[in-house]
């Protein structure tokens, strides 16, 4: 029984989606969940962030939001191909864009129009339980590094063996860079503090609630910290199961 469970939890090999229906459905999930996209131009190290604004299968159209930072537009205007990568619930959705996008200004919004991709890579990668913390039990965190002038203080929202989601008050999106490794991430876990480098994977400022949400992946974690994280995740997992059982 446990072997079957382990197989289900294991990462699956990537699939290549090629039908318009499958492609549109998965891209629409990224759009509706407002999942951030990482854009990288071939042979350029800098990463840019965007979001999907529209997925229109009937008209074979895809609309991206303005890139952050915006200077990536000059590569778009030059017609340079780029790669797009998004994550949703542990699934990596990625595709190549070789078409020239049309830059459109609409109602003071900067948008990029282009065709739907002909192929999308769908990769179920998460093989670790992601545990959410109750609002009353959010853990204090700090993030610092050479690329940060000041230490950022926030809250831990959820955690897995591979990474975690964080919340910071205000708009700190201009101070962070996708793909950057920050050398000192500290979390005040109930049984002792943990410190490890992290890589920034997701970044989104929610203006409505004046809050920045950040997703990080643990980077070069020591064995001791790995055990701390696994212990905390296991503790949260047990609490969640007990809560579900009591609720039932």
Secondary structure, DSSP 4 states (H G I P E B T S, - for coil): -HHHHHHHHSPPPPEEE-SHHHHHHHHHHHHHTT--EEEEETT---EEEE-EEEEETTTTEEEEEPPBSGGGHHHHHTT--EEEEEEETTEEEEEEE-SPPEEEEETTEEEEEEPPPS-EEEEE---S--EEPPGGGPEEEEEE-TT-SS-EEEEEEEE-SSEEEEEEES--GGG--TT-EEEEEEEEETTEEEEEEEEEEEEEEEGGGTEEEEEEEEES--HHHHHHHHHHHHHHHHHHHHHHHHH-
